[in-house]
Amino acid sequence: NVSHELKTPLQSIIGSAELIENGIVKNEDIPQFIGYIHKEASRLVTLIDDIIRLSELDEKREMEMEDVSLRDVTEEVFETLSSAAEKKDISLHLEGEKGTIRGVRRLLTEMMYNLCDNAIKYSNTGGTVRVFITQTRNDVTVSVQDHGIGIAPEHQEKIFERFYRVDKSHSKETGGTGLGLSIVKHAVAYHKGKVKLESAVGEGTTVKIVF
């Protein structure tokens, strides 16, 4: 799977570079081809970063734990994703408590980033992405909710698998690697949490995580 996922964008890069090298591309079209090469190369770097992260999680190596506020992490993620949300006129809302757990900040940040990034990508223009955090004596619950395109029942059990994409053309268009939700699943498992998915086509998706 990894070989296939790496090979496809590399072939695109090589093909575009060869056209430029052989003088087939008109001068006025060269910036467009270079932009395409840059986009595909960036996808490769993101893909490799995700593969490295999954490899670390597979090795189950001990990582430094600290008290982490999931509210603080979400605020940081919202700040990072603000421009992506603005492009689609999507509002980001955060509600609830501090949601402090003992965990690996980097993994929890990537978990929230992937969930919120997906919610933005698969929301309709002008929509809203909401994150709810609740904390009791026994657990902390985080819910990421969108009112986007939703996921059909036959895909719901598979979307946490590596490289599984519900809509391959949409994933490619948005720069998805097909590994984001797999990283979420492994990061949650590392913290001994549980993931629950609720979704309906045309109505949206809610991912609930309980630590």
C-alpha positions as CSV (number, residue, x, y, z in Angstrom):
1,N,0.0,0.0,0.0
2,V,2.8,2.4,1.0
3,S,4.7,1.7,-2.3
4,H,1.5,2.3,-4.4
5,E,0.7,5.6,-2.5
6,L,4.3,6.9,-3.0
7,K,4.5,5.8,-6.6
8,T,1.4,7.6,-7.9
9,P,2.4,11.2,-7.0
10,L,6.0,10.5,-8.0
11,Q,4.9,9.4,-11.5
12,S,3.0,12.6,-11.8
13,I,6.0,14.7,-10.8
14,I,8.3,12.8,-13.2
15,G,5.8,13.2,-16.1
16,S,5.4,16.9,-15.6
17,A,9.1,17.4,-15.2
18,E,9.8,15.5,-18.5
19,L,7.3,17.6,-20.4
20,I,9.1,20.8,-19.2
21,E,12.5,19.3,-19.8
22,N,11.6,18.3,-23.4
23,G,10.3,21.7,-24.2
24,I,6.7,20.5,-24.8
25,V,5.2,22.9,-22.3
26,K,4.5,26.4,-23.5
27,N,6.4,29.1,-21.5
28,E,3.1,30.6,-20.2
29,D,2.1,27.2,-18.9
30,I,5.3,26.4,-17.1
31,P,4.2,28.1,-13.8
32,Q,1.1,25.9,-13.7
33,F,3.2,22.7,-14.2
34,I,5.7,23.8,-11.5
35,G,2.8,24.5,-9.2
36,Y,1.4,21.0,-9.8
37,I,4.9,19.5,-9.1
38,H,5.1,21.5,-5.9
39,K,1.6,20.3,-4.8
40,E,2.4,16.6,-5.5
41,A,5.8,16.9,-3.7
42,S,4.1,18.4,-0.7
43,R,1.6,15.5,-0.7
44,L,4.6,13.1,-0.6
45,V,6.1,14.9,2.4
46,T,2.8,14.8,4.3
47,L,2.4,11.1,3.4
48,I,5.9,10.2,4.6
49,D,5.3,12.2,7.9
50,D,2.1,10.2,8.5
51,I,3.8,6.9,7.7
52,I,6.6,7.8,10.2
53,R,4.0,8.7,12.9
54,L,2.2,5.4,12.4
55,S,5.5,3.5,12.5
56,E,6.2,5.1,15.9
57,L,2.8,4.1,17.2
58,D,3.2,0.6,15.9
59,E,6.4,0.2,17.8
60,K,4.5,1.1,21.0
61,R,7.6,2.9,22.3
62,E,7.2,4.8,25.6
63,M,6.6,8.5,25.0
64,E,6.8,11.4,27.6
65,M,3.5,11.9,29.3
66,E,2.2,15.1,30.9
67,D,-1.0,16.7,31.9
68,V,-2.7,18.0,28.7
69,S,-5.7,20.2,28.4
70,L,-7.7,19.0,25.4
71,R,-9.4,22.5,25.3
72,D,-5.9,24.1,25.0
73,V,-4.9,21.6,22.3
74,T,-8.1,22.3,20.3
75,E,-7.6,26.1,20.5
76,E,-4.1,25.6,19.0
77,V,-5.6,23.4,16.3
78,F,-8.3,25.9,15.5
79,E,-5.7,28.6,15.1
80,T,-3.7,26.4,12.7
81,L,-6.7,25.5,10.7
82,S,-8.3,29.0,10.7
83,S,-7.2,29.8,7.1
84,A,-8.5,26.5,5.8
85,A,-11.8,27.2,7.5
86,E,-12.0,30.8,6.2
87,K,-11.5,29.6,2.6
88,K,-14.8,27.5,2.9
89,D,-16.5,30.1,5.1
90,I,-16.7,27.5,7.9
91,S,-17.2,28.6,11.6
92,L,-15.2,26.8,14.3
93,H,-16.8,26.5,17.7
94,L,-15.4,25.1,20.9
95,E,-17.5,24.4,24.0
96,G,-17.0,22.8,27.3
97,E,-14.4,22.2,30.0
98,K,-10.6,22.0,30.1
99,G,-10.6,18.2,29.6
100,T,-7.3,17.5,31.2
101,I,-5.8,14.1,30.8
102,R,-2.4,12.4,31.3
103,G,-1.0,12.0,27.8
104,V,1.4,12.7,25.0
105,R,0.8,16.3,23.8
106,R,2.1,15.7,20.3
107,L,-0.2,12.7,19.7
108,L,-3.2,14.4,21.2
109,T,-2.6,17.5,19.0
110,E,-2.3,15.4,15.9
111,M,-5.5,13.5,16.9
112,M,-7.4,16.8,17.2
113,Y,-5.8,18.2,14.1
114,N,-6.8,15.2,11.9
115,L,-10.4,15.2,13.3
116,C,-10.9,18.9,12.8
117,D,-9.2,19.0,9.4
118,N,-11.5,16.2,8.2
119,A,-14.5,18.0,9.5
120,I,-13.6,21.1,7.6
121,K,-12.7,19.2,4.4
122,Y,-16.0,17.3,4.3
123,S,-18.2,20.2,5.4
124,N,-20.3,22.2,3.0
125,T,-19.3,25.8,2.3
126,G,-20.7,28.1,5.0
127,G,-21.0,25.2,7.5
128,T,-20.0,24.9,11.2
129,V,-17.5,22.6,12.9
130,R,-18.1,22.1,16.7
131,V,-16.0,20.6,19.3
132,F,-17.5,19.7,22.7
133,I,-15.4,18.7,25.7
134,T,-16.9,17.2,28.9
135,Q,-15.1,16.1,32.0
136,T,-16.4,14.0,34.8
137,R,-14.6,12.3,37.8
138,N,-14.1,9.2,35.7
139,D,-13.5,10.3,32.1
140,V,-13.0,13.0,29.5
141,T,-15.1,13.0,26.3
142,V,-14.3,15.0,23.1
143,S,-16.8,15.2,20.3
144,V,-16.0,16.7,16.9
145,Q,-19.2,17.4,14.9
146,D,-19.8,18.6,11.3
147,H,-22.9,19.0,9.2
148,G,-21.2,17.9,6.0
149,I,-21.6,15.2,3.4
150,G,-21.6,12.3,5.9
151,I,-20.4,8.7,5.6
152,A,-22.5,5.9,4.3
153,P,-23.1,2.9,6.7
154,E,-21.0,0.5,4.5
155,H,-17.9,2.7,4.9
156,Q,-18.2,3.6,8.6
157,E,-16.3,0.5,9.9
158,K,-13.5,0.9,7.4
159,I,-12.6,4.6,7.5
160,F,-10.1,4.0,10.3
161,E,-8.2,1.5,8.2
162,R,-4.9,2.7,6.6
163,F,-5.3,4.3,3.1
164,Y,-9.0,3.7,3.1
165,R,-10.8,6.5,1.3
166,V,-14.6,6.9,0.9
167,D,-14.1,9.2,-2.1
168,K,-10.6,8.9,-3.7
169,S,-11.0,11.8,-6.0
170,H,-12.1,14.1,-3.1
171,S,-9.2,12.9,-1.0
172,K,-6.7,13.6,-3.7
173,E,-8.2,17.0,-4.4
174,T,-7.9,18.0,-0.7
175,G,-4.5,16.6,-0.2
176,G,-5.6,13.7,2.0
177,T,-3.2,10.8,2.6
178,G,-5.7,8.3,3.7
179,L,-3.9,7.9,7.1
180,G,-5.4,10.6,9.2
181,L,-8.1,8.6,10.9
182,S,-5.7,5.6,11.3
183,I,-3.4,7.9,13.3
184,V,-6.4,9.1,15.3
185,K,-7.4,5.5,16.1
186,H,-3.8,4.6,17.2
187,A,-3.3,7.8,19.2
188,V,-6.6,7.1,21.1
189,A,-5.6,3.5,21.7
190,Y,-2.2,4.6,23.0
191,H,-4.1,6.6,25.6
192,K,-6.4,3.7,26.3
193,G,-9.4,5.6,25.0
194,K,-12.3,4.6,22.8
195,V,-13.6,6.0,19.5
196,K,-17.3,6.1,18.4
197,L,-18.6,7.3,15.0
198,E,-22.0,8.6,14.3
199,S,-22.8,9.6,10.7
200,A,-25.6,10.0,8.1
201,V,-25.2,10.8,4.5
202,G,-26.1,14.4,3.8
203,E,-26.5,15.2,7.5
204,G,-22.9,15.1,8.8
205,T,-20.6,13.2,11.1
206,T,-19.8,13.2,14.8
207,V,-16.6,11.5,16.1
208,K,-16.7,10.9,19.9
209,I,-13.6,10.0,21.9
210,V,-13.7,8.9,25.5
211,F,-10.6,8.8,27.7
